[in-house]
Amino acid sequence: QNPNGQRRGLECPEERDYYPYWTPTMWRDIAVGVPDSELETCRQYVQESQNVKDKNYCDMTGKETNNAYPNNEAACTLAQGVWKSG
């Protein structure tokens, strides 16, 4: 998805490739450019944007995770984490 490692400006390749990002982020959307042929995609961006929809995460503070964090509430609870809104 980012074959030659090229970056443009301050973009974060993972957030670009998986937009709208699935975890809380400090960034807020001000504009999204899509071609006319992808207006349905634009509607999805608007509905899933953190500007209008909270993104949640599993707080595993004090727990051994091996950098593997649950990405849904049921798995978070099972791992004894705390599901938080971001």
N, C-alpha and C positions, 0 to 999 in steps of 0.2 A: 504494500500500500504506500510505502514511502521508499521505493527501491534504491535510490541513490543518496538517501539521507538529506536531501535538499529541504531547506526551510525557507519560509517566506515571512518576513517580519517577525512578530513575536508569537506566531502560532505554535500550538502544542500539537504535534502530529496525531497523537492518540485522540485528543478531543476533536480534532478536525475529522478524522476517519470515522469516529463513532458519535458524531453530533446528532441529536442533542445528547450530551454526555449523561451517563446513568448515575453518577454520584454527584454530591454537592461540589460546586466550584465557586471561586470568588468572582468569576466573570459573569457579566450580564450581557444579553444580546441587545444590540442596537440596530442591527440590520442583518438580513440573510439574503444573499443573492442566488436566485435560481432562474433558469431559463423558462420561458412561457410554457414549454412542453412539460415542465415538472411542477405545475402549480399545486397538485395534490401533495407533493412532497413538502412544499412550503406550508400547507395547512398542517401537516404533521409536525413540522418544526415549531409552529406557533403553539400547538396543543401541548407539546412535550417540553417546551422551553422552561428553564428554571425561573424565568420571569413570571410565569403563571402557575407553575406546578412545583411543589416542593420535591426535592430529591432526598432520599433517605440513605443511611449508611449504618453499618454495624460497628459500634464502639467496642473494641476488644482491649481496652486499656487494662494493663496488668495481666493479660492472658498470653500464653505462648501461642503464636499463630503461624510461625514459619512463613510469614508474608502471604498467607492465604486467608482472605477475609470473606465471610459469607456475604452474598449479594442479595439476599431476600430475608424477610422477617422470620420465617420458620427456621431456616438454617442458622440464623443469628441466635435465636433463642436456644436452639439445640446445642450450639457451641458456647452457651452461657455468656453471650454478649448482650449488649443493650442496643436495641433498634432505635435510632434517632433520626429526626427530621433535620435537614440541613438548609 
